[in-house]
Amino acid sequence: MYRLRKFWVGVVLLLSPFVVCGGILFGPIAYQQYRMWRFSRPFFNYPLPPQTDEIARNTSWGVLTGNGHYCDFMASRALVTNLSEDEIIAYYEEVGLPPLREDSQFATLWGTNGGVSVFVKFHEPIARWALTGRDQHL
């Protein structure tokens, strides 16, 4: 019994530095991934406009613009729709997604407590073969 306890104490003492170093190195990354998931979830769960299909999703986090001691979060969706640009803009015009509320000292300075805006950007139609292997224009 004493040898078994001594063995497990030795294993714990041997592995503890690796667990602590792993937590120090990968803990912040896991935390930011969790925050990104919390930020993007309302956006990806927001219903699509009628006659619209989603073809891609993307998320990014880090210092995406400028420099400083903060973390930017960006979530995007690529959509294919039969609606006009004006109809899409009207659909997303009043959308205000909930902000990622945390203990940020810059939250009120940058207005993040007021909600997250949705920006709509249009691209020229792309060939459907690039997405599905067919040569049709969207």
N, C-alpha and C positions, 0 to 999 in steps of 0.2 A: 504494500500500500504506500509506504514511504517513497519507494523508488518511482512508482507511477506518478505520484504527486510531484516529485522532484523533476521527472521528465517533462510534465506539462508546464511547470514553472519555467523550465529552460526553454521550451518551445515558445512560450509567450514572450519571454525576455529576448529571444532571438528574433522573433517576427515583429515586435513592437516598433523598432526603428523604421522598418519598411512600411508599416501601416501609417505611421506618423508622417513620413516623407511623402507617401502616396497621397495622403489627405491634404498635405500642404500644396503639392503640385497639381493634383487633379480636382480638388475640392472646389476651387473658384470656377473652373471650367464647367463642372457639373451644375453649380449654382446658376451660372449665366445661361446654361442650356435650359434649366428649369424656368428661369425668368422669361426666356424667349418663348417657351411653350405657353406660359401664362399670358404673355402679350399677344401672341398670334392666334390663340384659340378663338376669341370672339370674332376676329376678322374672318378666319376660315369657316366658322360656323354661321356667318351672316349669309342669308339666302341669296342666291344668284338672281339676276334679273330674268324675266321670262325669255324664252328662245335663246338661252345662253348656255354654253358648256365651258367647263374649266378644263384647260389642257395642261397646266403646270402650276406648281406652287414653289415658293422659295422663301427662305428665312435667312437673315444675316444678323450678326451682332458683333459688336466691337466698336472701335472708334472709326465710324464710317465717314464722318465729315469733320473737318477741323482737327484740332488736337486738344487734349485736356484729360482731366481725371473723371471721365464719365463713360458710359456705355450706350451706344446707339442701338436701337432695335428696329429692324425693317422686315416686314412681311409683304409678299407680293403674290398676285395670282395672274396668270395669263388666261384670258377668256376669248372665246370665239362666239360671236353673236350675230343675229340677224337684225338687231335694233340699230337705229341711227345713233350718231354721236350725241345728238341732243337728248335722246331718250336715255342713254347711259348716264350722261352727266346729271340729268334730272333725277334718276334713280339713286345715285350716290351722293347727291348734293347735300341732303340733310342727315347723312349718316355721321354719327359721332360715337365712336367706339370707346369703351371705358379705358381710362389710362391705367398704366401699371403703377399703382400707388404703393410706395414704400417710403423708407425714411430718407429719401433724397433731399439734400439741402437745396438743390436747384429746382425742385418740383414747381414751386410757385413762381420762381424767377423766369423759367422758360414756358410756363403755362401748361405744363403737362397735367395738372389737376383739372383742367377744363375739358379734357377729352382728347382723343386721338383722331386726327383728320384722315380722310381717305382721299388720295390724289389719283386722278384718272389720267392715263397717258395712252394715246392712240398710236398704233403702228400701221403701216401699209399692210394690205392683205398679203399673207404668205402662202406659198404653195402647200397644199394639203399633203403632198407626197413627203414633205419634210417631216410630217408628223405621223402619217399612216401608211406611206408607201404608194399613195395614189396621186395622180397628176391632176388635181382639181384646185381651183382657186377658191378661197373662202369668201 
